[in-house]
Amino acid sequence: MDNGRKNVKNKKRNKMYIEVLKISAHDIVN
């Protein structure tokens, strides 16, 4: 049960990290 909550937390963090990478890549391209 607790492990499931941990996975959700990690997924949210990964999503944020991907968004940051996308923004960074966009800045580098421009």
CHARMM internal coordinates of N, CA and C (Angstrom, degrees):
IC EDIT
DIST 1 N 1 CA 1.4773
DIST 1 CA 1 C 1.5347
ANGL 1 N 1 CA 1 C 110.29
DIST 1 C 2 N 1.3309
ANGL 1 CA 1 C 2 N 115.02
DIHE 1 N 1 CA 1 C 2 N -52.29
DIST 2 N 2 CA 1.4645
ANGL 1 C 2 N 2 CA 119.59
DIHE 1 CA 1 C 2 N 2 CA -179.49
DIST 2 CA 2 C 1.5205
ANGL 2 N 2 CA 2 C 110.69
DIHE 1 C 2 N 2 CA 2 C -64.39
DIST 2 C 3 N 1.3300
ANGL 2 CA 2 C 3 N 115.83
DIHE 2 N 2 CA 2 C 3 N -36.00
DIST 3 N 3 CA 1.4654
ANGL 2 C 3 N 3 CA 121.07
DIHE 2 CA 2 C 3 N 3 CA -179.84
DIST 3 CA 3 C 1.5281
ANGL 3 N 3 CA 3 C 110.70
DIHE 2 C 3 N 3 CA 3 C -62.68
DIST 3 C 4 N 1.3161
ANGL 3 CA 3 C 4 N 117.11
DIHE 3 N 3 CA 3 C 4 N -37.07
DIST 4 N 4 CA 1.4617
ANGL 3 C 4 N 4 CA 121.60
DIHE 3 CA 3 C 4 N 4 CA 179.12
DIST 4 CA 4 C 1.5126
ANGL 4 N 4 CA 4 C 111.12
DIHE 3 C 4 N 4 CA 4 C -62.50
DIST 4 C 5 N 1.3181
ANGL 4 CA 4 C 5 N 115.55
DIHE 4 N 4 CA 4 C 5 N -41.54
DIST 5 N 5 CA 1.4599
ANGL 4 C 5 N 5 CA 120.15
DIHE 4 CA 4 C 5 N 5 CA 179.75
DIST 5 CA 5 C 1.5292
ANGL 5 N 5 CA 5 C 109.62
DIHE 4 C 5 N 5 CA 5 C -64.74
DIST 5 C 6 N 1.3230
ANGL 5 CA 5 C 6 N 115.43
DIHE 5 N 5 CA 5 C 6 N -38.34
DIST 6 N 6 CA 1.4669
ANGL 5 C 6 N 6 CA 121.47
DIHE 5 CA 5 C 6 N 6 CA 179.13
DIST 6 CA 6 C 1.5253
ANGL 6 N 6 CA 6 C 109.96
DIHE 5 C 6 N 6 CA 6 C -61.97
DIST 6 C 7 N 1.3272
ANGL 6 CA 6 C 7 N 116.17
DIHE 6 N 6 CA 6 C 7 N -42.28
DIST 7 N 7 CA 1.4705
ANGL 6 C 7 N 7 CA 120.68
DIHE 6 CA 6 C 7 N 7 CA -179.71
DIST 7 CA 7 C 1.5238
ANGL 7 N 7 CA 7 C 110.53
DIHE 6 C 7 N 7 CA 7 C -62.97
DIST 7 C 8 N 1.3231
ANGL 7 CA 7 C 8 N 116.56
DIHE 7 N 7 CA 7 C 8 N -41.02
DIST 8 N 8 CA 1.4699
ANGL 7 C 8 N 8 CA 120.19
DIHE 7 CA 7 C 8 N 8 CA 179.74
DIST 8 CA 8 C 1.5272
ANGL 8 N 8 CA 8 C 109.10
DIHE 7 C 8 N 8 CA 8 C -62.39
DIST 8 C 9 N 1.3334
ANGL 8 CA 8 C 9 N 115.93
DIHE 8 N 8 CA 8 C 9 N -41.79
DIST 9 N 9 CA 1.4543
ANGL 8 C 9 N 9 CA 120.87
DIHE 8 CA 8 C 9 N 9 CA 179.48
DIST 9 CA 9 C 1.5218
ANGL 9 N 9 CA 9 C 110.10
DIHE 8 C 9 N 9 CA 9 C -61.09
DIST 9 C 10 N 1.3283
ANGL 9 CA 9 C 10 N 115.73
DIHE 9 N 9 CA 9 C 10 N -44.82
DIST 10 N 10 CA 1.4704
ANGL 9 C 10 N 10 CA 120.44
DIHE 9 CA 9 C 10 N 10 CA -179.77
DIST 10 CA 10 C 1.5214
ANGL 10 N 10 CA 10 C 111.02
DIHE 9 C 10 N 10 CA 10 C -63.70
DIST 10 C 11 N 1.3267
ANGL 10 CA 10 C 11 N 117.00
DIHE 10 N 10 CA 10 C 11 N -40.16
DIST 11 N 11 CA 1.4711
ANGL 10 C 11 N 11 CA 120.30
DIHE 10 CA 10 C 11 N 11 CA 179.43
DIST 11 CA 11 C 1.5191
ANGL 11 N 11 CA 11 C 110.38
DIHE 10 C 11 N 11 CA 11 C -62.41
DIST 11 C 12 N 1.3363
ANGL 11 CA 11 C 12 N 116.45
DIHE 11 N 11 CA 11 C 12 N -42.53
DIST 12 N 12 CA 1.4593
ANGL 11 C 12 N 12 CA 119.90
DIHE 11 CA 11 C 12 N 12 CA 179.40
DIST 12 CA 12 C 1.5181
ANGL 12 N 12 CA 12 C 110.46
DIHE 11 C 12 N 12 CA 12 C -62.98
DIST 12 C 13 N 1.3377
ANGL 12 CA 12 C 13 N 115.91
DIHE 12 N 12 CA 12 C 13 N -41.57
DIST 13 N 13 CA 1.4630
ANGL 12 C 13 N 13 CA 120.25
DIHE 12 CA 12 C 13 N 13 CA -179.37
DIST 13 CA 13 C 1.5211
ANGL 13 N 13 CA 13 C 110.14
DIHE 12 C 13 N 13 CA 13 C -66.95
DIST 13 C 14 N 1.3236
ANGL 13 CA 13 C 14 N 116.67
DIHE 13 N 13 CA 13 C 14 N -40.07
DIST 14 N 14 CA 1.4651
ANGL 13 C 14 N 14 CA 120.91
DIHE 13 CA 13 C 14 N 14 CA 178.46
DIST 14 CA 14 C 1.5208
ANGL 14 N 14 CA 14 C 110.49
DIHE 13 C 14 N 14 CA 14 C -62.44
DIST 14 C 15 N 1.3362
ANGL 14 CA 14 C 15 N 115.84
DIHE 14 N 14 CA 14 C 15 N -40.65
DIST 15 N 15 CA 1.4588
ANGL 14 C 15 N 15 CA 120.44
DIHE 14 CA 14 C 15 N 15 CA -179.69
DIST 15 CA 15 C 1.5305
ANGL 15 N 15 CA 15 C 109.65
DIHE 14 C 15 N 15 CA 15 C -62.36
DIST 15 C 16 N 1.3311
ANGL 15 CA 15 C 16 N 115.80
DIHE 15 N 15 CA 15 C 16 N -44.64
DIST 16 N 16 CA 1.4607
ANGL 15 C 16 N 16 CA 120.12
DIHE 15 CA 15 C 16 N 16 CA 178.75
DIST 16 CA 16 C 1.5234
ANGL 16 N 16 CA 16 C 110.24
DIHE 15 C 16 N 16 CA 16 C -61.60
DIST 16 C 17 N 1.3377
ANGL 16 CA 16 C 17 N 115.59
DIHE 16 N 16 CA 16 C 17 N -42.51
DIST 17 N 17 CA 1.4572
ANGL 16 C 17 N 17 CA 121.48
DIHE 16 CA 16 C 17 N 17 CA -178.69
DIST 17 CA 17 C 1.5219
ANGL 17 N 17 CA 17 C 110.38
DIHE 16 C 17 N 17 CA 17 C -61.97
DIST 17 C 18 N 1.3349
ANGL 17 CA 17 C 18 N 116.36
DIHE 17 N 17 CA 17 C 18 N -42.18
DIST 18 N 18 CA 1.4675
ANGL 17 C 18 N 18 CA 121.29
DIHE 17 CA 17 C 18 N 18 CA 178.55
DIST 18 CA 18 C 1.5272
ANGL 18 N 18 CA 18 C 109.77
DIHE 17 C 18 N 18 CA 18 C -63.30
DIST 18 C 19 N 1.3257
ANGL 18 CA 18 C 19 N 116.37
DIHE 18 N 18 CA 18 C 19 N -41.95
DIST 19 N 19 CA 1.4678
ANGL 18 C 19 N 19 CA 119.76
DIHE 18 CA 18 C 19 N 19 CA 179.09
DIST 19 CA 19 C 1.5258
ANGL 19 N 19 CA 19 C 110.15
DIHE 18 C 19 N 19 CA 19 C -61.29
DIST 19 C 20 N 1.3286
ANGL 19 CA 19 C 20 N 116.45
DIHE 19 N 19 CA 19 C 20 N -42.44
DIST 20 N 20 CA 1.4694
ANGL 19 C 20 N 20 CA 120.83
DIHE 19 CA 19 C 20 N 20 CA 179.45
DIST 20 CA 20 C 1.5253
ANGL 20 N 20 CA 20 C 109.89
DIHE 19 C 20 N 20 CA 20 C -62.88
DIST 20 C 21 N 1.3332
ANGL 20 CA 20 C 21 N 116.04
DIHE 20 N 20 CA 20 C 21 N -41.87
DIST 21 N 21 CA 1.4718
ANGL 20 C 21 N 21 CA 119.65
DIHE 20 CA 20 C 21 N 21 CA 178.95
DIST 21 CA 21 C 1.5189
ANGL 21 N 21 CA 21 C 110.67
DIHE 20 C 21 N 21 CA 21 C -62.94
DIST 21 C 22 N 1.3255
ANGL 21 CA 21 C 22 N 116.68
DIHE 21 N 21 CA 21 C 22 N -42.00
DIST 22 N 22 CA 1.4732
ANGL 21 C 22 N 22 CA 120.71
DIHE 21 CA 21 C 22 N 22 CA 179.63
DIST 22 CA 22 C 1.5257
ANGL 22 N 22 CA 22 C 109.80
DIHE 21 C 22 N 22 CA 22 C -60.36
DIST 22 C 23 N 1.3372
ANGL 22 CA 22 C 23 N 115.83
DIHE 22 N 22 CA 22 C 23 N -44.58
DIST 23 N 23 CA 1.4634
ANGL 22 C 23 N 23 CA 120.52
DIHE 22 CA 22 C 23 N 23 CA -179.28
DIST 23 CA 23 C 1.5250
ANGL 23 N 23 CA 23 C 109.46
DIHE 22 C 23 N 23 CA 23 C -64.40
DIST 23 C 24 N 1.3308
ANGL 23 CA 23 C 24 N 117.13
DIHE 23 N 23 CA 23 C 24 N -44.07
DIST 24 N 24 CA 1.4625
ANGL 23 C 24 N 24 CA 121.53
DIHE 23 CA 23 C 24 N 24 CA -179.88
DIST 24 CA 24 C 1.5199
ANGL 24 N 24 CA 24 C 110.28
DIHE 23 C 24 N 24 CA 24 C -61.62
DIST 24 C 25 N 1.3279
ANGL 24 CA 24 C 25 N 116.78
DIHE 24 N 24 CA 24 C 25 N -45.04
DIST 25 N 25 CA 1.4642
ANGL 24 C 25 N 25 CA 121.31
DIHE 24 CA 24 C 25 N 25 CA -179.80
DIST 25 CA 25 C 1.5274
ANGL 25 N 25 CA 25 C 109.34
DIHE 24 C 25 N 25 CA 25 C -61.76
DIST 25 C 26 N 1.3212
ANGL 25 CA 25 C 26 N 115.83
DIHE 25 N 25 CA 25 C 26 N -40.02
DIST 26 N 26 CA 1.4623
ANGL 25 C 26 N 26 CA 120.77
DIHE 25 CA 25 C 26 N 26 CA -179.46
DIST 26 CA 26 C 1.5208
ANGL 26 N 26 CA 26 C 109.80
DIHE 25 C 26 N 26 CA 26 C -63.25
DIST 26 C 27 N 1.3371
ANGL 26 CA 26 C 27 N 116.53
DIHE 26 N 26 CA 26 C 27 N -42.08
DIST 27 N 27 CA 1.4636
ANGL 26 C 27 N 27 CA 120.77
DIHE 26 CA 26 C 27 N 27 CA 179.77
DIST 27 CA 27 C 1.5218
ANGL 27 N 27 CA 27 C 110.70
DIHE 26 C 27 N 27 CA 27 C -64.75
DIST 27 C 28 N 1.3253
ANGL 27 CA 27 C 28 N 116.39
DIHE 27 N 27 CA 27 C 28 N -39.27
DIST 28 N 28 CA 1.4689
ANGL 27 C 28 N 28 CA 120.74
DIHE 27 CA 27 C 28 N 28 CA -179.19
DIST 28 CA 28 C 1.5340
ANGL 28 N 28 CA 28 C 110.04
DIHE 27 C 28 N 28 CA 28 C -65.38
DIST 28 C 29 N 1.3382
ANGL 28 CA 28 C 29 N 116.14
DIHE 28 N 28 CA 28 C 29 N -42.09
DIST 29 N 29 CA 1.4693
ANGL 28 C 29 N 29 CA 120.76
DIHE 28 CA 28 C 29 N 29 CA -178.85
DIST 29 CA 29 C 1.5158
ANGL 29 N 29 CA 29 C 110.34
DIHE 28 C 29 N 29 CA 29 C -62.98
DIST 29 C 30 N 1.3341
ANGL 29 CA 29 C 30 N 116.81
DIHE 29 N 29 CA 29 C 30 N -41.03
DIST 30 N 30 CA 1.4710
ANGL 29 C 30 N 30 CA 118.79
DIHE 29 CA 29 C 30 N 30 CA -176.61
DIST 30 CA 30 C 1.5056
ANGL 30 N 30 CA 30 C 110.35
DIHE 29 C 30 N 30 CA 30 C -78.68
END
COOR INIT
IC SEED 1 N 1 CA 1 C
IC BUILD
